[in-house]
Amino acid sequence: MQDFNPKDPLHGITLKQIVEGLVAYYGFDTLGELIKNKML
């Protein structure tokens, strides 16, 4: 069993919450320009 680490700032935060927060702050289009994508 893992111990709770109160010093971990990301404890309990999902990837979805992180991405939604970034989209709210930067906007979808700007965030898309900032993230490097090697899919193409």
DSSP file (Angstrom, degrees, kcal/mol; ACC not computed):
  #  RESIDUE AA STRUCTURE BP1 BP2  ACC     N-H-->O    O-->H-N    N-H-->O    O-->H-N    TCO  KAPPA ALPHA  PHI   PSI    X-CA   Y-CA   Z-CA
    1    1 A M              0   0    0      0, 0.0     2,-0.3     0, 0.0     0, 0.0   0.000 360.0 360.0 360.0 136.2    0.0    0.0    0.0
    2    2 A Q        -     0   0    0      1,-0.1     2,-0.2     3,-0.0     3,-0.0  -0.601 360.0-122.8 -85.2 143.0    1.3    3.4   -0.9
    3    3 A D        -     0   0    0     -2,-0.3     2,-0.3     1,-0.1    -1,-0.1  -0.572  29.2-106.4 -81.3 146.8    1.6    6.1    1.7
    4    4 A F        -     0   0    0     -2,-0.2    -1,-0.1     1,-0.0     7,-0.0  -0.573  30.6-158.2 -71.0 130.5   -0.2    9.4    1.2
    5    5 A N    >   -     0   0    0     -2,-0.3     3,-1.8     1,-0.1     6,-0.2  -0.879  11.0-173.5-115.0  98.4    2.3   12.2    0.3
    6    6 A P  T 3  S+     0   0    0      0, 0.0    -1,-0.1     0, 0.0     5,-0.1   0.646  82.4  65.2 -67.1 -12.9    0.9   15.6    1.1
    7    7 A K  T 3  S+     0   0    0      3,-0.0     3,-0.0     2,-0.0    -2,-0.0   0.546  75.9  99.2 -85.5  -7.0    3.9   17.3   -0.5
    8    8 A D    X   -     0   0    0     -3,-1.8     3,-1.5     1,-0.2    -3,-0.1  -0.717  60.0-162.3 -82.0 108.4    3.0   15.9   -3.9
    9    9 A P  T 3  S+     0   0    0      0, 0.0    -1,-0.2     0, 0.0    -2,-0.0   0.684  87.8  50.4 -68.3 -16.3    1.3   18.8   -5.7
   10   10 A L  T >  S+     0   0    0      2,-0.1     3,-2.2    -3,-0.0     2,-0.2   0.371  76.1 132.2-101.0   4.4   -0.3   16.5   -8.3
   11   11 A H  T <  S+     0   0    0     -3,-1.5     3,-0.1     1,-0.3    -7,-0.0  -0.389  82.1   4.7 -60.6 122.4   -1.7   14.0   -5.9
   12   12 A G  T 3  S+     0   0    0      1,-0.3     2,-0.5    -2,-0.2    -1,-0.3   0.433  99.4 122.1  85.5   0.0   -5.3   13.3   -6.8
   13   13 A I    <   -     0   0    0     -3,-2.2    -1,-0.3     4,-0.0     2,-0.1  -0.843  52.1-144.8 -98.8 129.1   -5.3   15.4  -10.0
   14   14 A T     >  -     0   0    0     -2,-0.5     4,-1.8     1,-0.1     5,-0.1  -0.461  23.5-114.1 -88.3 161.8   -6.1   13.6  -13.2
   15   15 A L  H  > S+     0   0    0      1,-0.2     4,-2.7     2,-0.2     5,-0.2   0.869 118.3  58.7 -59.4 -37.2   -4.6   14.2  -16.6
   16   16 A K  H  > S+     0   0    0      1,-0.2     4,-2.6     2,-0.2    -1,-0.2   0.916 105.0  48.7 -59.3 -44.4   -8.1   15.4  -17.7
   17   17 A Q  H  > S+     0   0    0      2,-0.2     4,-1.9     1,-0.2    -1,-0.2   0.885 111.7  49.8 -64.0 -38.8   -8.1   18.1  -15.0
   18   18 A I  H  X S+     0   0    0     -4,-1.8     4,-2.2     2,-0.2    -2,-0.2   0.943 113.4  44.8 -64.9 -48.1   -4.6   19.2  -16.1
   19   19 A V  H  X S+     0   0    0     -4,-2.7     4,-2.5     1,-0.2     5,-0.2   0.911 112.7  50.9 -65.0 -42.6   -5.5   19.4  -19.8
   20   20 A E  H  X S+     0   0    0     -4,-2.6     4,-2.1    -5,-0.2    -1,-0.2   0.880 110.4  50.4 -63.2 -36.8   -8.8   21.2  -19.1
   21   21 A G  H  X S+     0   0    0     -4,-1.9     4,-1.9    -5,-0.2    -1,-0.2   0.896 110.8  48.7 -66.2 -40.6   -6.9   23.7  -16.9
   22   22 A L  H  X>S+     0   0    0     -4,-2.2     4,-3.0     2,-0.2     5,-0.6   0.891 111.3  49.6 -66.3 -39.7   -4.4   24.4  -19.6
   23   23 A V  H  X5S+     0   0    0     -4,-2.5     4,-1.7     1,-0.2    -2,-0.2   0.898 110.7  50.5 -65.5 -40.0   -7.1   24.8  -22.2
   24   24 A A  H  <5S+     0   0    0     -4,-2.1    -1,-0.2    -5,-0.2    -2,-0.2   0.872 117.4  40.2 -64.6 -36.5   -8.9   27.3  -19.9
   25   25 A Y  H  <5S+     0   0    0     -4,-1.9    -2,-0.2    -5,-0.1    -3,-0.2   0.939 132.5  19.5 -79.0 -49.1   -5.7   29.3  -19.4
   26   26 A Y  H  <5S-     0   0    0     -4,-3.0     4,-0.3    -5,-0.1    -3,-0.2   0.750 103.9-119.0 -94.5 -27.2   -4.2   29.2  -22.9
   27   27 A G     X< -     0   0    0     -4,-1.7     4,-2.3    -5,-0.6     5,-0.2   0.004  29.6 -88.0  91.9 152.0   -7.1   28.4  -25.2
   28   28 A F  H  > S+     0   0    0      1,-0.2     4,-2.1     2,-0.2     5,-0.1   0.912 123.7  47.0 -64.3 -45.9   -7.4   25.4  -27.4
   29   29 A D  H  > S+     0   0    0      2,-0.2     4,-1.4     1,-0.2    -1,-0.2   0.924 114.7  45.6 -65.6 -44.9   -5.7   26.8  -30.5
   30   30 A T  H  > S+     0   0    0     -4,-0.3     4,-2.0     1,-0.2    -1,-0.2   0.908 111.8  52.0 -65.2 -41.5   -2.8   28.4  -28.6
   31   31 A L  H  X S+     0   0    0     -4,-2.3     4,-1.8     1,-0.2    -1,-0.2   0.895 106.7  54.4 -61.9 -39.3   -2.2   25.2  -26.6
   32   32 A G  H  < S+     0   0    0     -4,-2.1    -1,-0.2     1,-0.2    -2,-0.2   0.835 109.6  47.6 -63.0 -32.6   -2.2   23.2  -29.8
   33   33 A E  H  < S+     0   0    0     -4,-1.4    -1,-0.2    -3,-0.2    -2,-0.2   0.828 111.0  51.2 -75.6 -32.1    0.6   25.5  -31.2
   34   34 A L  H  < S+     0   0    0     -4,-2.0     2,-0.6    -5,-0.1    -2,-0.2   0.798  95.2  78.8 -76.4 -29.4    2.6   25.2  -28.0
   35   35 A I  S  < S-     0   0    0     -4,-1.8     2,-0.4    -5,-0.2    -1,-0.0  -0.710  80.5-133.5 -87.1 122.3    2.6   21.4  -27.8
   36   36 A K        -     0   0    0     -2,-0.6     2,-0.5     2,-0.0    -2,-0.1  -0.598  24.2-168.2 -74.4 128.3    5.1   19.8  -30.1
   37   37 A N        -     0   0    0     -2,-0.4     3,-0.4    -5,-0.1    -2,-0.0  -0.978  19.0-174.1-125.3 123.3    3.4   16.9  -32.0
   38   38 A K        +     0   0    0     -2,-0.5    -1,-0.1     1,-0.2    -2,-0.0   0.037  58.2 105.6-101.9  25.5    5.4   14.4  -34.0
   39   39 A M              0   0    0      1,-0.2    -1,-0.2     0, 0.0    -2,-0.0   0.747 360.0 360.0 -77.2 -22.9    2.4   12.6  -35.5
   40   40 A L              0   0    0     -3,-0.4    -1,-0.2     0, 0.0    -2,-0.1   0.443 360.0 360.0 -97.4 360.0    2.8   14.2  -38.9
